[in-house]
């Protein structure tokens, strides 16, 4: 097992510090490949372009962690990283992020296409306004347990997006601020996610990308915030998704009026529960007529479900003097602990979804973590 504790390396005397995130914690090393998919069948609803470009990252097992060919990759492309350093939402202006995102790197491995098809596929959708890269520490750790995790960008719903040609798209996501606009945004994501799944399943994609060889016969989905809403809506919309999870996201659209028998986890932050009418969780919960579980992560806030907590600790920003300032964003849970707990739960859940583990195994893990980490808020139907 590899420690998830970040390390700080100095490249040279007087040089900027480089923050190296260690190898993921599972038995497998993982690779990360960025790809741009192009949907030529529809106009982009946000730019009115004649086609919609959907960037994804394919995060896959690449052999045993101890023997894979190790490499270092940037946490995010420089233009996007610079944008976030200049103004990460919700971060107090007194906290400087200079030389943080731009200096952060992931410890990964080179791709091994021959072994990718041995593992199930999981799609991930990020929060509104938030780059998919903000979940790549979490998703590489999940992939290291034996999954192909595909993070799917939502162009027009992310504050900044750097495309492969170097062009940059900006979006005013504050316009998505009520049930009507959120439902419309979820609908766009559902269409995106269906397109991504269909594309990854096509022989043409495998031929065009010989370093990516996926088997999409077993597919699940999860997401954070609006991405969580899109995950449940996708499950209702597309029977190919075998199950999924929502990280602290209010529900919109079809799940409020349509049932699903697929297994589903509602994983919430400490302040949130079904009594909050704005989340629509109570209505959606009634329509989860298969296996279901609601968990609450202790000492957490909404962005505890992203890489933020671990990144802020890695950079030395999260400490005793800033704890009160950062608490509304990431809670008071230790970043490494949050990562470990979330990945433990999701790994056990997806084993169940893919028929590699039992319901009892998941409940045991959840209840075992209740020692100050979780509360099992609502149980299952079965």
N, C-alpha and C positions, 0 to 999 in steps of 0.2 A: 504494500500500500504506500502511496506517495502522499506526503503531507500537503494540505491545501494552504499552509501558512505561506504568505507571500515573502519573497526575499528582495532585498535592495542591493543592486550591484552598481559599483562605481566604475565607469568605463576607463577613466583616466583621471589623474590629479587635475582638479579644476574643471572637469567636464561635467555636463549635466548628468544627474542620476538617471539610470534606467531601471524601471520597476519591472521585474520579471515575475510573472505569475507561474508558479511551478506546474509540473505535469498534473493532469487531473487525477482524482483519487482512486479510480477504478483499476481493474486488472489490465485494461487495454490502453495503449497510446491512441491518440486520435489525430486525424488530419482535418483541416478546414479549407474548403475551396469555395471561393466566391464566384457566382454565376449570375448573369442577367438573362432572364426569360422574357420573351417578347410575345404578347398576345396581340396578334394582328387582326383578330376578329371583332375588336371593340375599340372605341375611342377612349382615351383617358378622361375620366369624368372631372379631373381637376385641372389639367393643362389643355384639354381639348385636342391633344395630339391625335393623329390618326391611328396610333397603336399605343398599347400600355406596356411599359417596361417595368418588370417586377424583379428586383434584385433578391437573391437568396444566398444563404451560406449553407453548404453541405458539410456537416460535421460527422465524421465516420470513424469507427474503429480501424486501426492501422497496425494490427498485430499486438503482441504482448508489450506492455509498457517498458519492460526491462530490456527488450531486444529490438524495438522498432527504431527506425532511423530518425533521430531527433533533429528538430529544427525550431527556429524562433520566428514568430510572425507578429506583426504589429497588431495591437488590440483593435484599432480602427484606422481607416485611411486618414492621412494627415489633415486634409481639408476639413473633414468632419470633426476630427479630434480638436483642431484649433477652434472651431465654432463653439464646441461645448466648453472648452477652457475659458472662453470669453464670457460665457453666461449660462451656466447650467441652471435650469429652472429649479426654483425652491431653495437654492443654496444662498445663504446670507452673503450679501455683497462684501462683508468684511473678510470673507474667506477667499484666499487666492487659489486658483486652480492652474496657475501658470506651470507649464512643464509637467503636467500630470498625464492626461490622455495621450498626448503626443509622445510621451516617454514610456508608455506601458506596452509590454509585449507578453505574448502567450508562449508557453513551452508546449510544442506540438510535435507531430511526426509527419513524415512524408506519406502521401496516400498509398494504400495497397488495395487497388480495385478488386482483386481476386477475393478478398475476404468481406467486402462490403455487403454482398448479396446474402450473406449468412445471417444478417441481423434485421430486425423489423425497422420500419420507418416511422418517425414521429415528427409532425409538423408543429412549429411554434410561431405564435403571432404576438408581437410586442404591444406595449401600452401606447395610447394615443400620444403623439408628439415625440416618442422615444425611439431612437435607433435600435435596430435589432442587435447591434453589437453590444449593447448594454446588458445582454443576457448571455454572452458567449463564454464567460467563466462558468456560469451555471450549466449551460448546454454542453460544453465540452466535458464537464464532470459527469453529466448524465450519459452522454455518448460513450464515455469510458467504461460504463457498465455493460455495454453491448447493444447499442442502438445507433441507427443513423438519424441524427436530429437535424431537421431542415428549418432554419430560421428564415422567416418570410417577411421582407420589408413591406410597408404599406405606403407607397408613394402618394403624396397629397395629404397624408395623415401623420407625417413625421416632420419635425421642425426643419431638419436639414438632411439632404441626401446627396452624396457624391456618387455619380455614375462612373462607369468604367472609362468613358471617354474624357473624364475630368470635369465635365459640366456639373454644376451644383443646382439642386432644386430646393427652394424654400417653401414652407407652407405655413399658413396662419391657422393653426389647429384650435385656436380659441373660438373659432366660429362653430365648432362642433361642441355645443354646450347645452343641448336639451334632448328630450326623447326623440323628437323627429329627426334632428340632424345626426344623432348617435345611431339611430336605427338605419339611416341611409348609409352611414359610414360602415356599419357592420355588414350591410348588404354588399358593399363594394369588396370588403375583405373576403366574404364567403365566396364571391365569384373569383377573386384572386386565388384563394386557397384551392378551390376546385380545379382551376386552370393549372396551378403548380402541380397538384397531384396527377392530373391527367398527363401533363408534360413529362414528369419524372417516370411515368409508366410507359411512355412511348419508346419503341425501338429506335426512332430517329434521335431521341435525346441520348441514348446510350451510344449510338454511333458517333454523334457529334462530340461527346465527352467521354473518351475512353478511360479517363481517370476517375469516372463516377459510374459505378455499376450497381444499381439498386434493385432490390426485389420489393415491389410495392403490393404484394399480396396481403401483407399485414400492416395496417396503418392506423395510428392514433394521432391525437392532436391535443395541444394545450396552449394556454396563453395567459398574459397578464393584463388586467384591467380591460380596456376595450378589446384587446386580443383574446381575453378569456371569454368575453361575450361572443366574439366571432367563432371561437372554438365550439361552444355549445350550439350556436346557430348552424355551423358546418355539420355537426353530428346529426342534427335534425334534418338537414338538407341532403346529406350524402351518406348512403348506407355503407360506403366503403370504410368510413371511420368507425373503428371498433369501440372507441371510448375516448374519454378525455378529461380535462381539468380546467378550471377557471381560477386564476390567482387574483382574488380580491376585485373582480370586475362586475359592475352592474350589468344586468341582463337586458337585452333589447331584442325586439323582433319575434321571429317564429317560435322560439322556446317558451314564450309567454302564452301561446295558444296551441302549441303542438306538443305531444308527448314523445318521449324516447325511452326505449328499454336498454339503451347502451349504458355501461357503467360510467359513473361520473363523480368527480370530486370537486367540491366547492371549498377552496382553501383561502381563508380570510385572514386579514390582519387583526390585531387586538381590538381596535375600536369598533369593528364592523360586525353586524349580525343581521338576521332576517327581519328584525324590527325596523330597520331603516327602509322606509318606503321607496326612497329614490333608487335603491339597488335592484328592486323587482325580484329579489331572491326568493321571497315567500311564494310568489306566483310561479316562478320557474321551478322551485323545489317540488311543487305538487305535480309537475309534469315529468319529473324524473321518476318513472315507474319501474325502472330496473334497479340494479345495485347502485347505491348512492352513499356518499359520506361527506359530511361537512366538518372541516377541521379549522382550528384557529391557532395561529402561530403566536406564542406568548411574546410579549415585549416588542412587538413588531408594529410597523406602520406600512403604508401602501407600497413604498419602494423598497421594503425589505425583501420583496420577491424579485428584485433585480440584482445586478452586480454592485450597485451603489455601496452597500455596507462594507463589502470586502475591499472595494477600491479605495474608499475613504480611509480605511485603516491602513491599507498598503502605502498610501501616500503620506501617512502620518498626520492626516487632517482630523480624523476621528480620534479624539483623546479626551481626557478629563475636562479640559478647558472649553471644548466645543460640543460636549455631549448634549447640553441643553439646546444649543442652536440646531444641531442635526437631528434631534429626536423627532420632530414633526415629520421629517422626511423618511428616516430609516429606523425609527424606534431606538430602543436601547439594547436590543439583542446584539451579541457579538457577531461580526460579519462572517467569520469562519463557521461559527455555530449555525447561523441561518442557512448558509450554503449547504452544510452537511445535512441538516434536518430536512430541507426541501428536497435534496437529491435522494436521500434515503426513502422518503415517502413516495416520490414519483417513480423511483426504480422499482419499489415493491408493487406499486399500483400497476405499472405497465407490464410487469411480469404476469400479474393477474389478467390484465386485458389481453395479453398475447398467449394466454393459457399455459404460462410457464410457472405460475404460482397460484396460491389459493386465496379466497376471500379471507379466510382465517389468518393467513400470513400477513395480509395488509392490516387487518384490525389489530393484530398483535403488535406490529411495528408502531402503529399509531398510538396505541395505548401505552406501549413501553416508553414512548417519547413524551408522555403526558407529565413526566417528572419535571415540571417547570418549563417545558418546551411547547407542548401542544395541549389543547383542550378538544376532545371529541364532542362537537356541539350537537350534531344530529347523526343518528345511525342509519343503518341500511334498511331496505325494504324486505330483505331476505335473510 
